[in-house]
């Protein structure tokens, strides 16, 4: 059956049942990272650098070790120290180790230097203060453009990989270039060419739950770890490597997670807690405070971007070129290639070129934040397209429709798109009442498109049937956006049993095969596909049992609506056999019935969204407000529409904060100035309008039900859509995020001057 024809036949997928974890979370029964305890547990605390860049001359832990309550102190010497840095290599262990615990040099304000474990949290904090560290302060740089300048201090010699062209500063560690056609010829064909410069600051994911873990590691190399994470196999792999133990000997269990958004896809404190536990021979609990989260975990990269686009009077884009400079902290890894590749992906361009630079600075190692790199690119590109439309007097939706990528379009970064839904989102935007609604005086309207790749990744799922006809599913991807519900719905669709009769459990690393991290909008797609295949595997075994009971060939049995049904020449010879009757006797007819599937699926399907935003600006104070917001996005197939709408709204809400308020502010001394929520202002309810959503469903041919990931694309258009709306309301183009009141007032003053 064609994917387009499936919609009317699906019984469970596309419905809105209650969330399976809702009761646990509203009653406090759900266990998050800091909720786990163990007998004899110690409390950990970490010494952090007060300098942006400094050589560690000496660490004196004697006073801390002399304290009666202190049971262990660790420094870099307590970890594996023979890891080698290989520029451009796939091995990230060295970078992770260097970030978890500083070696010879502290590379940013908040870099971990040493750690203690004590009998109480208060004693641990006192012990941290007793550790004396002698530093030789070194020159620092925290701005991406300044880090590329010829006179910038070199953060680490030899960090650049083979991709970096000759002649660039050593702080440029990776380089990306892609595109096709002749951009100079394309610009020559244009009636109008606009070239502009844009910047964005680093922002934090803002998850409510700080990083927390409980570690127990014996002298025999066998350990247990409980932590809040988006990927516990990743945690297992890196912790084992950093501590020099066998991976199989470390069992990692993922707790419930109080938000991650990409920021919990790596390790920060988990190896430290394990090292302390091994040294103390007791369990150690380690929980970050909010200041540590800001200073020492991974925010987004900040960006400096140059965009040049040429357009004809009829709205045809003739050429586009972009240069994207991203800093990702003191280690390689800023998503410069993603930023460059996403920048022009929504458009079918004959002539396009994009270049990306990964630049290291004295900041914490960046981590993913929902479609890492793409929101910044969209802000810059969609702002220029908006300005071209303004100057040529063209409708911004019509221009985007005219140039939109479609099935078969050669993407700006190389491959041709399979079936995609960008055009459908734009058509829905134009038809939406929001787009034609009148604006009040002082208001402006903005629109933007956004793109994300989506991801497959290593995936393993097991499904077990119980004698009473219910099912249990074990998945390896932490539930960060409703995946337990989605897995149960897809399994129910295949098995033909009630959604309520399926329980989904997040398995630990000792009970299931390897699973990639819950990132890249992969879970509903990849774990969902594996769940479907595991359920189909179980169905095949159910049909075999029915065939044995009836004494007919296995291929003469089909599965319909939760029943084994004879087919072919035997159709009508036997009554349909319900699943529960088969499982009730499975002990005497061949044993347990289960299904399993593991793979690295490759058909994730890219994703597009279009956002419409209205805003108003107070010209006296520079204060902005988003007054109306509509998200339109292709979900392929919304398995649980309520969760999908929540992802759409969440991306928009975070985008509002990123566009208007949020930023990392570093002082001249290289220290973070706003490391608490009082000073780092995320949106609260009063800052947000009601966010309308439109789910577009253009099926992804790479998934049995047409699913596309939705978790990241929703944060790609907001920065640009809001900037276009604010620029229209203020009457001046805003080129730097966040668009804080001082920046808006400064832009208005410059326009008047």
PEMO-V652349 format. One line per field, one symbol per residue. ss: DSSP state (2 for helix, 1 for strand, 0 for the rest). psi: psi as a letter, one per 40 degrees, with the letter a starting at -180 (. if undefined). burial: + if it has 24 or more other C-alpha atoms within 12 Angstrom, else -. A space follows every 10 residues. Layout:
ss->???
psi->???
burial->???
This chain:
ss->0022202220 0000000000 0222222000 0122200000 0111111100 0001111111 0222200001 1111022200 0000000000 0022222222 0000110000 0111111100 2222222222 0111111000 0002222200 0000000000 0000000000 0111111111 0022222220 0111111111 0000000000 0111111000 0011111000 0222222222 2220002221 1111010000 0000000002 2222222222 0001111002 2222220000 0111111111 1000001111 1111111000 0000022222 2220001000 0111111110 0000000000 0002222222 2222222222 2200022222 2221000001 0000010000 0222222222 2022220000 0011111111 1100000111 1111100000 1111100000 0022222222 2222200022 2111110000 0000000000 0022222222 2222222222 2222222222 0002221111 0011110222 0000001122 2222000000 0001111111 0000001111 1111111000 0001111111 1111000000 2222222222 2222222222 0000010000 0100000000 0000222000 1111110000 0000000000 0022200222 2222222222 0000011000 2222222222 220
psi->hiddeddeeh ddheigiihd edddddeedi hadeehiihe hihiihhihe idhihhdihh eddddehdeh eihiadeeih eehihhheie hedddddddd hibehheihe hhdiiihiei ddddddddde hhhhihhiii hehddddeid eiihdhifei aeehiieiie eheihhhiai agddddddei dhhhhihiii iiiidfidhi hiihihhiee ehiihhihie gddddddddd ddefihdeeh hhhhiihfid fdefeaided ddddddddde fiihhhhiid dddddeihai iiihihhhhi iideehhdii hihhhhhfae iiehfddddd dddedeihhd hihhhihhhi igiihiiigh fhdddddddd dddddddddd defihddddd ddeiiihehh idecihiahi fddddddddd ehdddeiiii heiihiiiii iidiicihhh iihhhideei ihhhiehihe fedddddddd dddddfiide ehhhhhiiee eiihhiigif feddcddddd dddddddddd ddddddddde fiideehihh feihhiibde hediiihidd ddddeddeee aihiiihiig iefdhiiiih ihhiiihhed eehihhdihh hhihechhdg dddddddddd dddddddddd dhihhhidee ihegfieddh hiiideeiih hiihhhghhh eeideehiie dddeeddddd dddddddddd ehhhehiigi dddddddddd dd.
burial->------+--+ +++++-+-++ +--------- +++++++--- ++++++++++ ++++++--++ +--++-+-++ ++++++-+++ ----+-+--- -+++++++++ ++++++++++ ++++++++++ +-++++++++ +-+-+--+++ ++++++++-- -+++++--++ +--+---+++ ++++++++++ +-+--++--+ -+++++++++ ++++++++++ ++++++++-- ++++++++++ ++++++++++ +++++-++++ ++++++++++ ++++++++++ ++++++++++ ++++++++++ ++++++++++ ++++++++++ ++--++++++ ++++++++++ ++++++++++ ++++++++++ ++++++++++ ++++++++++ ++++++++++ ++++++++++ -+--++++++ +++++++-++ ++++--++++ ++++++++++ ---++----- -+++++++++ ++++++++++ ++++++--++ ++++++++++ ++++++++++ ++++++++++ ++++++++++ -+++++++++ ++++++++++ ++++++++++ +++++++-++ -+-++++++- -++++++--- -----+++++ ++++++---- -++++++++- +-++++++++ +++++++++- -+++++++++ ++++++++++ ++++++++++ ++++++++++ ++++++---+ ++-++-+--+ +++----+-- ++++++++++ ++++++++++ ++++++++++ ++++++++++ ++++++++++ +-++++++-- ---
